[in-house]
Amino acid sequence: MANSFNYLLKFSAMKIKRINDFKWEIEKTGDMRVPARIYGVFNIVESAGKDKALEQTANIACLPGIIENSLAMPDIHHGYGFPIGGVAAFSVSEGIISPGGIGYDINCGVRLLSTELRFEDIKNNIADIALKIFQKVPSGIGSCGAVKIQKRDLKEIAEKGSRWALEAGFATDNDLDKTEENGCMKGADVENVSKRALERGLEQVGTLGAGNHFIEIQKVAEIFDKETAKIFGLEENFAVIMLHTGSRGFGYQICDDNLGLMQKAVKKYGIEVPDRQLCCAPIDSQEGKNYFSAMACGANFAWANRQMITYLIRQAFKENGFAGDNIKTVYDVAHNIGKFEEYKGAQVLVHRKGATRAFAAGHKDLPPDYKNFGQPVIVPGSMGTASYVLRGTQKTIKETFGSICHGAGRVMSRTQALKSVSGRELKNQLENAGIHVFTDSFKTLAEEAPSAYKNIDEVINSCVGAGIAEKIAKMTPLAVIKG
């Protein structure tokens, strides 16, 4: 281990201190305003050093107004500006807001749905249900929504989020109650969204998209905390559905538009950044306020998008003879977002880039049903591997601004994956393992192969070992729907 660690230090050209087996620190040097902290076992940290993710984590620590630490979760890998798995909080009075710290796919997030169906009840129908979902939920690059909306609807969606879906009959009160921010982020102003973003979003409400987005029918394979799992609506051997997608072209365009504006803002306000991808503006500047309000529109679009897909999933179950009304939202949480939250008595702006909010029991922002148990944290694995439901701890609030990992995290680029995996062969392998696969593209399937991702158990155990998460349930896939 010593030799490998010396190699890591040499490779990353940083002084990295081991705090314990699951926590490491890049000491404050040069222009760093605070230390950088990485969560993960040794080989996760070593891997992050090889793809420049550690360098990105240290770069974040140079930004004005950053508080306590720049943070990297165990699923860390290289991203735009911030690494995927990056978390940072900024002082409202002195800090900045950066599109690179939130991501192109604003509110890319995940929703878990529970059912009252045992695996034995549906095992002969899984392929038919998955096919019906695949047919109902448009997927792939540039896919168009199954539900047609007008421009006025899109503007309402941008400002109301899931509230629009409830008013239109596509959601229940429980859906909104079990969604972060109740599916509607305050501060959204569609006047700060470009015409091009609105054009791109008009036909994409209720679409899955491509890349790592998916819908999975899963089985609850193991329960670690029976009391909490029961409150969440999870029971062993029962079917659940996991949905992962975001704000599609609407959010992408919002990010792209504002990156250009932020490149001008750093010059205007004299902000020095170690990487131009970290372009930003003061939180209280007009540029900062305008971006936040547009980003909130993107977040609301994503929540409405996942809500529309939830409606279509329920329809698919009904058309296969099962009670869609008994499919309930366990929770819906964002992965790429900027949020004003209170920590240690002060309001800060938390950037989560490929990281999940993980509030512990007793937090004021939890829905009443979960107040005494904590927020469900939904962590998908890679295709064909397990996914988990976790919850945060008081240590999570204290150390990571209520944040943990969002998935397995890539170890192989999409280009590398294409060279090493055949999509058609992967589909056959998964189906031979009893996992039904429906996809628009064998290329996308290959890009998202399990071998392209970290070991999900290692990532989860890193969070648990560090004390920032507790395991509630483990799910395994029965059917996978990919763009």
C-alpha positions in Angstrom: 0.0 0.0 0.0 2.9 2.4 0.8 4.3 2.0 -2.7 1.0 2.6 -4.3 0.3 5.6 -2.2 3.7 7.1 -3.0 2.8 6.7 -6.6 -0.5 8.5 -6.1 1.3 11.4 -4.4 3.8 11.6 -7.3 1.1 11.3 -9.9 -1.2 13.9 -8.5 1.6 16.3 -7.3 -0.4 16.9 -4.1 0.2 16.2 -0.5 -2.5 13.8 0.6 -3.0 12.9 4.2 -4.8 9.8 5.3 -7.3 10.6 8.1 -8.6 7.0 8.3 -9.4 4.1 5.9 -12.3 6.0 4.4 -11.3 9.6 4.5 -8.3 11.5 3.0 -7.3 15.2 2.9 -5.4 17.3 0.3 -3.7 19.8 2.5 -4.2 23.5 1.9 -1.4 24.8 -0.4 -0.9 27.5 -2.9 -4.1 29.3 -3.8 -6.3 26.8 -1.9 -8.5 28.6 0.6 -9.5 25.4 2.4 -8.4 21.8 2.4 -10.0 19.3 0.1 -11.4 16.1 1.6 -12.0 12.8 -0.3 -14.2 10.0 0.9 -13.4 6.5 -0.2 -11.1 3.5 0.3 -7.5 3.7 -0.9 -8.0 2.4 -4.5 -10.9 4.8 -5.1 -8.6 7.7 -4.1 -5.8 6.3 -6.3 -8.2 6.0 -9.3 -9.4 9.6 -8.8 -5.8 10.8 -8.9 -5.2 9.2 -12.3 -8.2 10.9 -14.0 -7.4 14.5 -12.6 -10.5 14.3 -10.3 -8.3 15.1 -7.3 -6.8 18.1 -9.1 -10.4 19.3 -9.8 -11.3 18.8 -6.1 -8.3 20.9 -5.1 -9.2 23.6 -7.7 -12.6 24.0 -6.1 -10.9 24.9 -2.8 -9.4 28.0 -4.5 -12.9 29.6 -5.2 -13.9 32.7 -3.3 -16.2 32.2 -0.2 -15.8 28.4 0.0 -16.5 27.1 3.5 -14.7 24.4 5.5 -13.6 21.9 2.8 -13.9 21.1 -0.9 -15.5 17.6 -0.9 -15.4 14.5 -3.1 -17.6 11.5 -2.6 -16.5 7.9 -3.3 -18.0 7.9 -6.8 -15.6 10.7 -7.8 -14.4 11.0 -11.4 -13.5 13.7 -13.8 -16.2 16.2 -14.8 -16.7 19.6 -16.3 -15.2 22.1 -13.7 -16.2 20.2 -10.6 -15.5 16.4 -10.6 -18.6 14.2 -10.6 -19.1 13.5 -6.9 -18.0 17.0 -6.0 -19.6 19.0 -3.2 -18.9 22.6 -2.0 -20.7 25.2 0.1 -20.2 28.9 -0.3 -20.9 31.9 1.9 -23.9 33.8 0.7 -22.2 37.1 1.3 -18.7 36.3 -0.1 -19.2 33.2 -2.2 -19.8 32.4 -5.8 -22.2 30.3 -7.9 -20.7 28.2 -10.7 -22.6 26.3 -13.5 -19.6 23.9 -13.6 -20.4 23.0 -10.0 -24.0 22.0 -10.8 -23.6 20.5 -14.2 -25.0 20.5 -17.7 -27.9 18.1 -16.8 -29.5 20.3 -14.1 -31.3 18.1 -11.6 -30.3 14.9 -13.1 -31.8 12.8 -10.3 -33.4 9.6 -9.3 -36.8 8.5 -8.1 -37.7 5.2 -6.5 -41.2 3.8 -6.7 -42.6 1.1 -4.4 -45.3 -1.4 -5.3 -47.5 -3.9 -3.4 -46.3 -6.7 -5.8 -44.2 -9.6 -4.7 -41.6 -10.8 -7.2 -43.6 -14.0 -7.5 -46.7 -12.0 -8.5 -45.0 -10.5 -11.6 -42.1 -12.7 -12.5 -43.9 -14.0 -15.6 -45.0 -10.5 -16.6 -41.8 -8.6 -16.1 -40.8 -8.6 -19.8 -44.3 -7.5 -20.9 -44.4 -4.7 -18.3 -40.9 -3.5 -19.2 -41.8 -3.6 -22.9 -44.9 -1.5 -22.3 -42.8 1.1 -20.3 -40.3 1.1 -23.1 -43.0 1.8 -25.6 -44.7 4.5 -23.5 -41.6 6.5 -22.3 -39.7 8.0 -25.3 -36.0 7.4 -24.9 -32.8 8.1 -26.8 -31.1 11.3 -28.0 -33.6 14.0 -29.1 -36.6 11.9 -28.1 -40.0 13.7 -27.9 -42.5 13.6 -25.1 -45.5 11.3 -25.0 -47.6 14.2 -23.7 -47.8 17.2 -25.9 -47.7 20.6 -24.2 -47.9 24.2 -25.3 -45.4 27.0 -24.7 -47.5 28.3 -21.9 -47.4 24.9 -20.2 -43.6 24.8 -20.5 -43.3 28.1 -18.8 -45.6 26.9 -16.0 -43.5 23.7 -15.7 -40.3 25.8 -15.4 -41.8 27.8 -12.5 -44.1 25.2 -10.9 -42.3 21.9 -11.5 -44.3 18.9 -10.2 -47.0 21.3 -9.0 -47.9 21.7 -12.7 -48.2 17.9 -13.0 -50.5 17.7 -10.0 -52.8 20.4 -11.3 -52.9 18.6 -14.7 -53.8 15.3 -13.1 -50.5 13.5 -13.6 -49.4 13.4 -9.9 -50.7 12.7 -6.4 -50.1 14.7 -3.3 -47.9 11.9 -2.0 -45.7 12.2 -5.1 -45.0 15.9 -4.3 -44.6 15.2 -0.5 -42.0 12.6 -1.3 -40.0 14.8 -3.7 -37.1 17.1 -2.7 -38.4 20.7 -2.5 -41.9 19.2 -3.1 -40.9 19.1 -6.7 -40.8 22.9 -7.0 -37.7 25.0 -6.4 -38.4 28.5 -5.3 -36.8 31.4 -7.1 -37.4 30.1 -10.6 -38.0 32.8 -13.2 -38.5 31.8 -16.8 -37.7 35.3 -18.0 -34.0 34.3 -17.4 -34.3 31.2 -19.7 -33.3 31.6 -23.3 -35.6 31.1 -26.3 -33.4 28.3 -27.4 -33.7 26.4 -24.1 -37.5 26.7 -24.3 -37.5 25.4 -27.8 -35.4 22.4 -26.8 -37.6 21.7 -23.7 -41.0 21.9 -25.5 -41.0 18.3 -26.8 -39.0 16.6 -24.0 -41.3 16.5 -21.0 -41.8 12.8 -20.2 -38.7 11.6 -21.9 -35.9 9.4 -20.6 -33.0 10.5 -22.8 -29.8 8.6 -23.3 -26.4 8.1 -21.6 -26.6 6.8 -18.1 -30.4 7.5 -17.8 -32.6 4.4 -17.2 -35.7 2.9 -15.8 -35.3 -0.4 -13.9 -37.7 -2.8 -12.5 -36.0 -4.2 -9.4 -36.5 -6.6 -6.6 -35.8 -5.7 -3.0 -33.1 -8.3 -2.3 -32.0 -7.5 1.2 -33.2 -5.3 4.1 -30.7 -3.9 6.6 -33.0 -1.8 8.8 -36.5 -3.3 8.9 -38.2 -0.5 10.8 -36.9 2.2 8.5 -37.5 0.2 5.4 -41.1 -0.4 6.3 -41.6 3.4 6.8 -40.1 3.9 3.3 -42.5 1.2 1.9 -39.8 -1.4 1.2 -40.2 -5.1 1.9 -37.9 -8.0 0.9 -38.9 -9.7 -2.4 -41.2 -6.9 -3.4 -40.9 -5.2 -6.8 -39.8 -1.5 -7.0 -39.1 0.8 -10.0 -36.1 3.1 -10.2 -36.0 6.0 -12.6 -32.9 8.1 -13.4 -33.1 11.1 -15.7 -32.9 14.9 -15.7 -33.8 18.2 -17.4 -32.8 17.0 -20.9 -32.0 19.6 -23.5 -33.8 22.3 -21.5 -31.3 22.1 -18.6 -28.3 21.6 -20.9 -29.1 24.8 -22.8 -29.5 26.8 -19.6 -26.1 25.6 -18.4 -24.5 26.3 -21.8 -26.0 29.8 -22.1 -24.8 30.8 -18.6 -21.3 29.4 -19.0 -20.7 32.0 -21.7 -22.0 34.7 -19.4 -19.9 33.5 -16.5 -16.7 33.7 -18.6 -17.4 37.4 -18.8 -18.4 37.7 -15.1 -15.0 36.4 -13.8 -13.3 39.2 -15.7 -15.9 41.8 -14.7 -15.6 41.0 -11.0 -11.9 40.2 -11.0 -12.3 36.6 -9.9 -9.3 34.3 -10.5 -10.1 30.7 -11.2 -7.5 27.9 -11.6 -9.6 26.4 -14.4 -11.8 28.3 -16.9 -14.4 25.6 -16.5 -14.9 26.9 -13.0 -16.1 30.3 -14.3 -18.6 31.8 -11.9 -20.1 35.0 -10.5 -20.7 36.3 -7.0 -23.9 34.9 -5.5 -25.4 38.3 -4.9 -24.4 39.7 -8.4 -27.0 40.1 -11.1 -25.3 37.4 -13.1 -25.4 35.1 -10.1 -29.0 35.8 -9.4 -30.1 35.3 -13.0 -28.3 32.0 -13.3 -29.8 30.7 -10.0 -33.3 31.5 -11.2 -32.7 29.8 -14.6 -31.1 26.8 -12.9 -34.2 26.6 -10.7 -36.3 26.4 -13.8 -34.1 23.6 -15.1 -34.6 21.8 -11.7 -38.3 22.2 -11.9 -38.4 20.9 -15.4 -36.5 17.7 -14.3 -39.0 17.1 -11.4 -41.9 17.5 -13.8 -40.2 15.2 -16.3 -39.7 12.4 -13.7 -43.3 12.9 -12.6 -44.6 12.5 -16.1 -42.6 9.3 -16.5 -44.0 8.1 -13.2 -47.5 8.6 -14.6 -46.6 6.6 -17.7 -45.1 3.8 -15.6 -48.3 3.6 -13.7 -50.2 3.4 -17.0 -48.0 0.6 -18.2 -48.6 -1.5 -15.1 -52.4 -0.9 -15.4 -52.4 -2.0 -19.0 -50.7 -5.3 -17.9 -53.4 -5.9 -15.4 -51.8 -4.6 -12.2 -52.9 -1.7 -10.0 -50.9 1.3 -11.0 -52.5 3.4 -8.2 -50.6 1.3 -5.7 -47.3 2.4 -7.1 -46.1 5.1 -4.7 -43.1 7.4 -4.7 -40.6 6.5 -2.0 -38.5 9.5 -2.7 -37.2 11.7 -5.6 -33.8 13.5 -5.1 -31.6 15.6 -7.3 -28.0 14.9 -8.2 -26.9 18.1 -9.9 -28.2 21.2 -8.2 -27.3 24.3 -6.2 -29.3 24.9 -3.0 -29.6 27.5 -0.3 -29.4 25.5 2.9 -28.7 26.3 6.6 -25.7 24.8 8.3 -24.4 25.7 11.8 -26.8 28.6 11.9 -25.8 30.2 8.6 -27.3 30.1 5.2 -24.9 28.8 2.5 -25.2 27.9 -1.2 -24.4 24.2 -1.6 -23.2 23.0 -5.0 -23.8 19.2 -5.5 -22.4 17.8 -8.7 -23.2 14.1 -9.0 -23.9 14.0 -5.3 -27.0 13.3 -3.3 -28.7 15.3 -0.5 -28.8 13.0 2.6 -30.6 14.7 5.5 -30.6 12.9 8.8 -33.5 12.2 11.1 -35.0 15.3 12.6 -34.1 17.6 9.8 -36.8 20.3 9.3 -37.0 19.8 5.5 -38.0 16.1 5.7 -41.6 15.0 4.9 -43.6 14.2 8.1 -43.6 10.4 7.4 -39.8 10.4 7.4 -39.0 13.0 10.1 -38.0 10.5 12.7 -36.1 8.2 10.2 -34.2 10.4 7.8 -34.3 11.0 4.1 -34.2 8.0 1.7 -31.0 8.3 -0.3 -31.3 6.4 -3.6 -28.0 5.2 -5.0 -28.2 3.3 -8.3 -25.6 0.8 -9.3 -24.4 0.2 -12.8 -26.5 -1.9 -15.2 -26.8 -5.5 -13.9 -25.5 -4.7 -10.4 -27.2 -3.8 -7.2 -28.7 -0.5 -6.1 -29.1 0.8 -2.6 -31.3 2.9 -0.4 -29.3 4.6 2.3 -30.0 7.4 4.8 -27.8 10.2 6.1 -26.5 10.6 9.6 -25.8 13.5 11.9 -22.2 13.1 10.8 -23.3 13.7 7.2 -24.8 17.0 8.2 -21.7 18.0 10.2 -19.1 16.9 7.7 -20.5 17.0 4.2 -23.2 19.6 4.2 -25.8 16.7 4.1 -24.3 15.0 1.0 -23.2 11.6 -0.1 -22.5 9.7 -3.3 -25.0 9.5 -6.2 -24.0 6.2 -7.9 -21.1 3.9 -8.7 -19.1 6.5 -10.6 -17.2 5.8 -13.8 -13.7 4.3 -14.1 -13.8 4.0 -17.8 -14.7 6.7 -20.4 -17.5 6.0 -22.9 -14.9 5.7 -25.7 -12.9 3.1 -23.7 -16.1 1.2 -22.9 -17.0 1.0 -26.6 -13.6 -0.5 -27.4 -13.9 -3.2 -24.7 -17.6 -4.1 -24.7 -20.1 -5.2 -27.4 -23.5 -3.8 -26.7 -25.2 -6.8 -28.3 -23.1 -9.3 -26.4 -23.8 -7.3 -23.1 -27.5 -7.5 -23.8 -27.2 -11.3 -24.2 -25.1 -11.6 -21.0 -27.7 -9.6 -19.0 -30.6 -11.6 -20.3 -28.8 -14.9 -19.6 -28.5 -13.6 -16.0 -32.3 -13.1 -16.0 -32.3 -9.4 -16.6 -34.6 -8.2 -19.5 -33.1 -5.4 -21.5 -34.8 -2.9 -23.8 -32.7 -0.3 -25.5 -32.7 2.0 -28.6 -29.0 1.7 -29.0 -26.5 -1.0 -28.5 -23.8 1.7 -28.6 -25.3 3.4 -25.5 -25.6 0.0 -23.8 -21.9 -0.7 -24.3 -21.0 2.8 -23.0 -22.9 2.0 -19.8 -21.5 -1.5 -19.2 -21.0 -2.4 -15.6 -17.3 -2.8 -16.2 -17.2 1.0 -17.0 -18.2 1.7 -13.4 -16.7 1.4 -9.9 -17.8 -1.5 -7.7 -21.0 -0.2 -6.2 -20.5 -2.2 -2.9 -17.1 -0.6 -2.5 -18.6 2.9 -3.0 -21.4 2.2 -0.5 -19.1 0.7 2.1 -16.9 3.8 1.8 -19.8 6.0 2.8 -20.9 3.7 5.6 -17.3 3.2 6.8 -16.9 6.9 7.0 -20.1 7.2 9.0 -21.9 9.5 6.6 -24.5 6.9 5.6 -26.4 3.9 6.9 -27.7 1.1 4.7 -31.5 0.5 4.6 -32.1 -1.8 1.6 -30.4 -3.4 -1.4 -32.2 -3.9 -4.7 -31.2 -6.1 -7.7 -32.4 -5.5 -11.4 -35.1 -7.6 -13.1 -35.5 -5.4 -16.2 -33.5 -2.5 -17.6 -34.8 0.2 -20.0 -32.1 2.4 -21.6 -32.1 5.2 -24.2 
